[in-house]
Amino acid sequence: MLWEQVRKAYPDKWVVIEAIEAHSESNYRIVDEIAVIDSFDDSMEAFRRHHELHKQKPNRELYFFHTSRENLDIREKKWTGLRKI
């Protein structure tokens, strides 16, 4: 799905989504194809679901957004320092 399709299918909802196809461009993550995992009325429920899924499989590219947003402005963060091995 595209973000416009998600917005029409889930109006005024919080959605947990997975980026199926995405690329980086000018420090932003551009999501080309989306799979909706779940939808909620409450932001905290969406956050909890996102957190739960991320703990299970941290390599999945998961996000949660409200469908009132016209665009997905996902700024990439540059990680510096040490990571747990």
WORAJO-V114614 format. One record per residue. RES is the residue in one letter. PHI is phi in radians with two decimals (999 if undefined). NEAR is the number of other C-alpha atoms within 10 Angstrom. Layout:
# WORAJO-V114614
res={RES;RES}
phi={PHI;PHI}
near={NEAR;NEAR}
This chain:
# WORAJO-V114614
res={M;L;W;E;Q;V;R;K;A;Y;P;D;K;W;V;V;I;E;A;I;E;A;H;S;E;S;N;Y;R;I;V;D;E;I;A;V;I;D;S;F;D;D;S;M;E;A;F;R;R;H;H;E;L;H;K;Q;K;P;N;R;E;L;Y;F;F;H;T;S;R;E;N;L;D;I;R;E;K;K;W;T;G;L;R;K;I}
phi={999;-1.74;-1.03;-1.06;-1.20;-1.08;-1.07;-1.28;-1.33;-2.26;-1.17;0.97;-2.25;-1.58;-2.13;-1.71;-2.18;-2.09;-1.38;-1.44;-2.31;-2.70;-2.57;-1.78;-2.72;0.90;1.14;-2.13;-1.68;-1.79;-1.66;-1.56;-2.44;-2.16;-2.06;-1.44;-1.55;-2.81;-2.33;-2.52;-1.52;-1.88;-1.15;-1.19;-1.14;-1.13;-1.07;-1.06;-1.13;-1.03;-1.09;-1.05;-1.15;-1.15;-1.15;-1.19;-2.45;-1.15;-1.46;-1.29;-1.61;-1.90;-2.51;-2.37;-2.51;-1.61;-1.28;-1.29;-1.24;-1.26;-2.28;-1.62;-1.69;-1.85;-1.40;-1.37;-1.81;-1.58;-1.56;-2.21;1.77;-1.61;-2.09;-1.19;-1.85}
near={12;11;20;12;11;17;19;11;11;16;13;15;20;23;28;23;20;20;19;14;12;14;10;12;10;8;11;14;17;18;19;13;13;18;16;17;15;15;21;17;12;12;16;11;15;22;18;12;19;20;15;12;15;15;11;9;10;11;8;13;14;20;19;20;17;21;21;13;12;10;11;15;11;13;13;13;9;6;7;6;4;6;6;3;3}
